[in-house]
Amino acid sequence: MNVLVVYAHPEPRSLNGSLKDFTVKRLQDNGHAVQVSDLYAMDWKASLDAADCTDWQPGARFNPSLASKHAYANGSQSEDIAREQDKLRWADALILQFPLWWFSMPAIMKGWVERVYAYGFGYGVGEHSDARWGDRYGEGMLAGKRAMLVVTTGGWEPHYGPRGINGPIDDLLFPIQHGTLYYPGFDVLPPFVAYRTDRIDDAQFLEIRDRLGQRLDDLWKTAPIPFRPQNAGAYSIPDCTLLPDIAPGISGFAAHIASEEPERAATADIAAPAMQYA
Amino acid sequence: MNVLVVYAHPEPRSLNGSLKDFTVKRLQDNGHAVQVSDLYAMDWKASLDAADCTDWQPGARFNPSLASKHAYANGSQSEDIAREQDKLRWADALILQFPLWWFSMPAIMKGWVERVYAYGFGYGVGEHSDARWGDRYGEGMLAGKRAMLVVTTGGWEPHYGPRGINGPIDDLLFPIQHGTLYYPGFDVLPPFVAYRTDRIDDAQFLEIRDRLGQRLDDLWKTAPIPFRPQNAGAYSIPDCTLLPDIAPGISGFAAHIASEEPERAATADIAAPAMQYA
């Protein structure tokens, strides 16, 4: 299979750099083809602007969505953007690897998402009407591919636990995993997270490396996070809100993940008490 | 009072540009001093790298935290970083204004946070030990100042509701509001959010503008989000996890916001059933 690793760390001799090199070798040893977008090494342009649409009329008011739509449809995107889109088309799986900076991806990787996810490619795909709100959240140009985050953080694991002060890691990653990976269609695997990576010794490095190696070996057999597809009956359209009998009594990020238990109430529970939504 | 507006949109003639100009005028009309960091106009460098520490030895392994600590302590930060820190010291209130791109701030603003929040300024402040985990989450260099997000999004309000497909807006903004504003000490006001801003007519613009104007008029009397301070008894240290009698039965982002009801259980509820944490 083909794997694209998009990687963001400014220092090749960092833990992240070592894990990236390890990932490439492990995947190749397993018979996969690998491409790496090493964003710092590529001097990736982080900020989306009018230059991303090479035939945008100078002086014309720049609308990011409309310019992206125009450039994608007319082949006038900046070359670096088109090249990354080609890599995504080629890939069967995408790995985003980064250190967690201020509870999200580094700016340079956020800029990769913003620029590569063109209108017509990453969003704005499919019919948008009162009956259908586009091909997104489980459908889209990247459907059928898998994606996984590989994240390091200096913080301690309990700080990211269910009641840890930073907030649960899965909730912190929801805007990325659901909002940028599931959105254009990826099947999203549970993230690989390494904690307390500020100072690690050889034994800790080997533990992290072996744990990551197992996840890479299992890339095609790990079950994806069961996010709910938008257009398969769980949401009302166009307000894109969960129907009352789906995850009754649950609100927030967790409601968008199907549980393993039977879900639909025996009877519709449209007038559920407001307290259930607390 | 002094207000710093950090603003990220590539087009001055956009809705965001209009709202930024309106904000500056309204605050000045109210007698405040205003500085604007217009990140696109400043061509702000989004990507944190070794150049941010002007005396980092060429070829030396770059550790972002250690380099930041060194540069902040030794006055060898890149000038653009030091200038923004001066603006933050000057400010009594900070407004971050941006369009919501992929459920977070634009890369250029993320890079402002990453680079301006130096070790010793934005984090790594105060004693870190088994008894105290730094001055953060309610304490820190920016304590005593207020902060507010001003956010536009093309999506519909119900898409960001308690059971909307994107996830609740307050949860999507938690990594920013709690993780980057409350973290170094800001009192964080509820966000100002404008929905469906892809196409708005004059009446809608006036509605948004007037609603924003009211929030600006109330900047010093709006109650902040009651995030729980780390070092005031709600969390165990050093694992930074909520004590069992704080928000019993609640996990996730919501547990870090104090409710208005009395909270501490009459008796400690250490062995609460696991289901309560579902």
Interface residues (C-beta under 8 A of the other chain):
Chain A: P10 E11 R13 S14 Y40 W44 A46 S47 L48 D49 A50 R61 F62 N63 P64 S65 P99 W101 W102 F103 S104 P106 A107 I108 K110 G111 V113 E114 Y117 Y137 G154 W156 P158 H159 G161 P162 R163 G164 I165 N166 G167 P168 D171 L172 F174 P175 H178 G179 T180 D198 Q230 Y235 P238 D239 C240 T241 L242 A247 I250 S251 G252 F253 A254 A255 H256 Y277
Chain B: P10 E11 R13 S14 Y40 W44 A46 S47 L48 D49 A50 R61 F62 N63 P64 S65 P99 W101 W102 F103 S104 P106 A107 I108 K110 G111 V113 E114 Y117 Y137 G154 W156 P158 H159 G161 P162 R163 G164 I165 N166 G167 P168 D171 L172 F174 P175 H178 G179 T180 D198 Q230 Y235 P238 D239 C240 T241 L242 A247 I250 S251 G252 F253 A254 A255 H256 Y277
